[in-house]
Amino acid sequence: MKKHSDDVLNKTGENLIEQSIGMPIPNYIFKDLRFDSCDTNVHVNMEAVEELINTKEPEIRNYSVTKKSGVYNNTGYVDEAMTSIQYTATLDQTIEILGLDTLENKFRFDITTIVGAVKSRRPGSGSPLHIDRYTNLVRYNVKDSVADTTGRWIIHLQDWNWGEFCQVDNRIMVGWQAGDSYQVPTGVPHLAVNYGIRNRNFLSVTGELKD
């Protein structure tokens, strides 16, 4: 019997990842897509980022483990393409990197609920199409459960390089500058790819949004 990933010409019309997400993924055509660099630009304390990387033990994160599902492998992804390095920041470290004004007033976080993490994706890797479940808030004992008001911001730590792009719903983000940031709305499919020649480094901040 052929595996789902052997459907070379995509004739089945079914997709294991869509089934896992629990919703059909829109088939956008070119004119439906928005190309931009991000929502806003913020100041990043790169010395604090470097200190975190130099003093914190990195975690190796892999979708085939964290998502607790074989759908990505069964669809055709290999583990190496879904692996990233993560340095989880304390609340104080996250504040030192971005500042209270950015976290509270620009991103609109209740900072008592946030989890920050510096992430690095090597060339040839990425974040497959998915919807965030925000389980890290529970994992790091910030919250007992995830609410509808939970949100995430992504902050680019370095300028854009060839081969990097992010997609959030119908938004395609390329050409960013260090500090450019975008929000991932709750329940919206998204992905990110690094098929360039340098590491793609960014900061994610997750928590409860005040409005």
Contacts in CASP RR format, 6 or more apart in sequence:
PFRMAT RR
TARGET T0000
AUTHOR 0000-0000-0000
METHOD contacts of the structure
MODEL  1
MKKHSDDVLNKTGENLIEQSIGMPIPNYIFKDLRFDSCDTNVHVNMEAVE
ELINTKEPEIRNYSVTKKSGVYNNTGYVDEAMTSIQYTATLDQTIEILGL
DTLENKFRFDITTIVGAVKSRRPGSGSPLHIDRYTNLVRYNVKDSVADTT
GRWIIHLQDWNWGEFCQVDNRIMVGWQAGDSYQVPTGVPHLAVNYGIRNR
NFLSVTGELKD
3 74 0 8 1.000
4 12 0 8 1.000
4 14 0 8 1.000
4 16 0 8 1.000
4 74 0 8 1.000
4 75 0 8 1.000
5 74 0 8 1.000
5 75 0 8 1.000
5 76 0 8 1.000
15 25 0 8 1.000
15 75 0 8 1.000
16 71 0 8 1.000
16 74 0 8 1.000
16 75 0 8 1.000
17 25 0 8 1.000
17 71 0 8 1.000
17 72 0 8 1.000
17 75 0 8 1.000
17 128 0 8 1.000
17 129 0 8 1.000
17 130 0 8 1.000
18 24 0 8 1.000
18 25 0 8 1.000
19 71 0 8 1.000
20 67 0 8 1.000
20 69 0 8 1.000
20 71 0 8 1.000
21 129 0 8 1.000
21 130 0 8 1.000
21 131 0 8 1.000
21 189 0 8 1.000
23 131 0 8 1.000
23 189 0 8 1.000
25 129 0 8 1.000
25 189 0 8 1.000
26 169 0 8 1.000
26 170 0 8 1.000
28 170 0 8 1.000
32 170 0 8 1.000
33 170 0 8 1.000
33 171 0 8 1.000
33 172 0 8 1.000
34 170 0 8 1.000
34 171 0 8 1.000
34 172 0 8 1.000
35 172 0 8 1.000
35 173 0 8 1.000
35 174 0 8 1.000
36 171 0 8 1.000
36 172 0 8 1.000
36 173 0 8 1.000
37 160 0 8 1.000
37 173 0 8 1.000
37 174 0 8 1.000
37 175 0 8 1.000
37 176 0 8 1.000
37 177 0 8 1.000
37 180 0 8 1.000
38 156 0 8 1.000
38 173 0 8 1.000
38 176 0 8 1.000
38 180 0 8 1.000
38 181 0 8 1.000
38 182 0 8 1.000
39 181 0 8 1.000
39 182 0 8 1.000
39 183 0 8 1.000
40 106 0 8 1.000
40 180 0 8 1.000
40 181 0 8 1.000
41 177 0 8 1.000
41 179 0 8 1.000
41 180 0 8 1.000
41 181 0 8 1.000
42 98 0 8 1.000
42 102 0 8 1.000
42 106 0 8 1.000
42 155 0 8 1.000
42 179 0 8 1.000
42 181 0 8 1.000
43 98 0 8 1.000
43 99 0 8 1.000
43 102 0 8 1.000
43 179 0 8 1.000
44 97 0 8 1.000
44 98 0 8 1.000
44 155 0 8 1.000
44 157 0 8 1.000
44 178 0 8 1.000
44 179 0 8 1.000
44 203 0 8 1.000
45 96 0 8 1.000
45 97 0 8 1.000
45 98 0 8 1.000
45 99 0 8 1.000
46 157 0 8 1.000
48 93 0 8 1.000
48 96 0 8 1.000
48 97 0 8 1.000
49 97 0 8 1.000
49 118 0 8 1.000
49 157 0 8 1.000
49 203 0 8 1.000
52 87 0 8 1.000
52 89 0 8 1.000
52 93 0 8 1.000
52 97 0 8 1.000
52 118 0 8 1.000
53 87 0 8 1.000
53 118 0 8 1.000
56 87 0 8 1.000
56 88 0 8 1.000
56 89 0 8 1.000
58 85 0 8 1.000
58 86 0 8 1.000
58 87 0 8 1.000
59 85 0 8 1.000
59 86 0 8 1.000
59 87 0 8 1.000
59 88 0 8 1.000
60 83 0 8 1.000
60 84 0 8 1.000
60 85 0 8 1.000
60 86 0 8 1.000
61 83 0 8 1.000
61 84 0 8 1.000
61 85 0 8 1.000
61 86 0 8 1.000
61 119 0 8 1.000
62 79 0 8 1.000
62 82 0 8 1.000
62 83 0 8 1.000
62 84 0 8 1.000
63 72 0 8 1.000
63 77 0 8 1.000
63 82 0 8 1.000
63 127 0 8 1.000
63 128 0 8 1.000
63 130 0 8 1.000
64 70 0 8 1.000
64 72 0 8 1.000
64 73 0 8 1.000
64 77 0 8 1.000
64 79 0 8 1.000
64 82 0 8 1.000
66 135 0 8 1.000
67 130 0 8 1.000
72 82 0 8 1.000
72 128 0 8 1.000
73 79 0 8 1.000
77 128 0 8 1.000
80 124 0 8 1.000
80 125 0 8 1.000
81 124 0 8 1.000
81 125 0 8 1.000
81 126 0 8 1.000
82 125 0 8 1.000
82 126 0 8 1.000
82 127 0 8 1.000
82 128 0 8 1.000
83 122 0 8 1.000
83 125 0 8 1.000
84 119 0 8 1.000
84 120 0 8 1.000
84 121 0 8 1.000
84 122 0 8 1.000
84 125 0 8 1.000
84 126 0 8 1.000
84 127 0 8 1.000
85 119 0 8 1.000
85 120 0 8 1.000
85 121 0 8 1.000
85 122 0 8 1.000
86 117 0 8 1.000
86 118 0 8 1.000
86 119 0 8 1.000
86 120 0 8 1.000
87 117 0 8 1.000
87 118 0 8 1.000
87 119 0 8 1.000
88 115 0 8 1.000
88 116 0 8 1.000
88 117 0 8 1.000
88 140 0 8 1.000
89 97 0 8 1.000
89 115 0 8 1.000
89 116 0 8 1.000
89 117 0 8 1.000
89 118 0 8 1.000
91 111 0 8 1.000
91 112 0 8 1.000
91 114 0 8 1.000
93 116 0 8 1.000
94 103 0 8 1.000
94 114 0 8 1.000
94 115 0 8 1.000
94 116 0 8 1.000
94 205 0 8 1.000
95 103 0 8 1.000
95 111 0 8 1.000
97 203 0 8 1.000
98 155 0 8 1.000
98 203 0 8 1.000
98 205 0 8 1.000
100 111 0 8 1.000
103 109 0 8 1.000
103 111 0 8 1.000
103 114 0 8 1.000
103 205 0 8 1.000
104 111 0 8 1.000
104 210 0 8 1.000
107 153 0 8 1.000
107 181 0 8 1.000
107 183 0 8 1.000
107 205 0 8 1.000
107 209 0 8 1.000
108 209 0 8 1.000
108 210 0 8 1.000
108 211 0 8 1.000
109 153 0 8 1.000
109 205 0 8 1.000
109 207 0 8 1.000
109 208 0 8 1.000
109 209 0 8 1.000
109 210 0 8 1.000
110 207 0 8 1.000
110 208 0 8 1.000
110 209 0 8 1.000
110 210 0 8 1.000
113 137 0 8 1.000
113 142 0 8 1.000
113 143 0 8 1.000
113 207 0 8 1.000
113 208 0 8 1.000
114 142 0 8 1.000
114 205 0 8 1.000
114 206 0 8 1.000
114 207 0 8 1.000
115 136 0 8 1.000
115 137 0 8 1.000
115 140 0 8 1.000
115 142 0 8 1.000
115 205 0 8 1.000
115 206 0 8 1.000
115 207 0 8 1.000
116 203 0 8 1.000
116 204 0 8 1.000
116 205 0 8 1.000
116 206 0 8 1.000
117 136 0 8 1.000
117 203 0 8 1.000
117 204 0 8 1.000
118 157 0 8 1.000
118 201 0 8 1.000
118 202 0 8 1.000
118 203 0 8 1.000
119 201 0 8 1.000
119 202 0 8 1.000
119 203 0 8 1.000
119 204 0 8 1.000
120 199 0 8 1.000
120 200 0 8 1.000
120 201 0 8 1.000
121 127 0 8 1.000
121 192 0 8 1.000
121 194 0 8 1.000
121 199 0 8 1.000
121 200 0 8 1.000
121 201 0 8 1.000
122 194 0 8 1.000
122 199 0 8 1.000
123 194 0 8 1.000
123 195 0 8 1.000
123 196 0 8 1.000
123 197 0 8 1.000
123 198 0 8 1.000
123 199 0 8 1.000
124 194 0 8 1.000
124 195 0 8 1.000
124 196 0 8 1.000
125 194 0 8 1.000
126 191 0 8 1.000
126 192 0 8 1.000
126 193 0 8 1.000
126 194 0 8 1.000
127 190 0 8 1.000
127 191 0 8 1.000
127 192 0 8 1.000
127 193 0 8 1.000
128 191 0 8 1.000
129 189 0 8 1.000
129 190 0 8 1.000
129 191 0 8 1.000
130 189 0 8 1.000
130 190 0 8 1.000
130 191 0 8 1.000
131 187 0 8 1.000
131 188 0 8 1.000
131 189 0 8 1.000
131 190 0 8 1.000
132 151 0 8 1.000
132 152 0 8 1.000
132 184 0 8 1.000
132 186 0 8 1.000
132 187 0 8 1.000
132 190 0 8 1.000
132 206 0 8 1.000
133 146 0 8 1.000
134 146 0 8 1.000
134 150 0 8 1.000
134 151 0 8 1.000
134 152 0 8 1.000
134 206 0 8 1.000
134 207 0 8 1.000
135 146 0 8 1.000
136 206 0 8 1.000
137 143 0 8 1.000
137 146 0 8 1.000
137 150 0 8 1.000
137 206 0 8 1.000
137 207 0 8 1.000
138 144 0 8 1.000
138 145 0 8 1.000
138 146 0 8 1.000
142 207 0 8 1.000
143 208 0 8 1.000
147 208 0 8 1.000
148 186 0 8 1.000
149 186 0 8 1.000
149 208 0 8 1.000
149 209 0 8 1.000
150 186 0 8 1.000
150 206 0 8 1.000
150 207 0 8 1.000
150 208 0 8 1.000
150 209 0 8 1.000
151 183 0 8 1.000
151 184 0 8 1.000
151 185 0 8 1.000
151 186 0 8 1.000
151 206 0 8 1.000
151 207 0 8 1.000
151 208 0 8 1.000
151 209 0 8 1.000
152 183 0 8 1.000
152 184 0 8 1.000
152 204 0 8 1.000
152 205 0 8 1.000
152 206 0 8 1.000
152 207 0 8 1.000
153 181 0 8 1.000
153 182 0 8 1.000
153 183 0 8 1.000
153 184 0 8 1.000
153 204 0 8 1.000
153 205 0 8 1.000
154 166 0 8 1.000
154 181 0 8 1.000
154 182 0 8 1.000
154 183 0 8 1.000
154 184 0 8 1.000
154 202 0 8 1.000
154 203 0 8 1.000
154 204 0 8 1.000
155 179 0 8 1.000
155 180 0 8 1.000
155 181 0 8 1.000
155 202 0 8 1.000
155 203 0 8 1.000
155 204 0 8 1.000
155 205 0 8 1.000
156 176 0 8 1.000
156 177 0 8 1.000
156 178 0 8 1.000
156 179 0 8 1.000
156 180 0 8 1.000
156 181 0 8 1.000
156 201 0 8 1.000
156 202 0 8 1.000
157 178 0 8 1.000
157 179 0 8 1.000
157 201 0 8 1.000
157 202 0 8 1.000
157 203 0 8 1.000
158 178 0 8 1.000
158 200 0 8 1.000
158 201 0 8 1.000
159 175 0 8 1.000
159 176 0 8 1.000
159 177 0 8 1.000
159 178 0 8 1.000
160 174 0 8 1.000
160 175 0 8 1.000
160 176 0 8 1.000
160 177 0 8 1.000
161 196 0 8 1.000
161 197 0 8 1.000
161 198 0 8 1.000
161 200 0 8 1.000
162 196 0 8 1.000
162 197 0 8 1.000
163 193 0 8 1.000
163 194 0 8 1.000
163 195 0 8 1.000
163 196 0 8 1.000
164 174 0 8 1.000
164 192 0 8 1.000
164 193 0 8 1.000
164 194 0 8 1.000
164 195 0 8 1.000
164 196 0 8 1.000
164 200 0 8 1.000
165 172 0 8 1.000
165 173 0 8 1.000
165 174 0 8 1.000
165 192 0 8 1.000
165 193 0 8 1.000
166 172 0 8 1.000
166 173 0 8 1.000
166 174 0 8 1.000
166 182 0 8 1.000
166 190 0 8 1.000
166 191 0 8 1.000
166 192 0 8 1.000
166 193 0 8 1.000
167 173 0 8 1.000
167 190 0 8 1.000
167 191 0 8 1.000
167 192 0 8 1.000
168 182 0 8 1.000
168 184 0 8 1.000
168 185 0 8 1.000
168 188 0 8 1.000
168 190 0 8 1.000
169 185 0 8 1.000
169 188 0 8 1.000
169 189 0 8 1.000
169 190 0 8 1.000
171 182 0 8 1.000
173 182 0 8 1.000
184 190 0 8 1.000
192 200 0 8 1.000
194 200 0 8 1.000
END
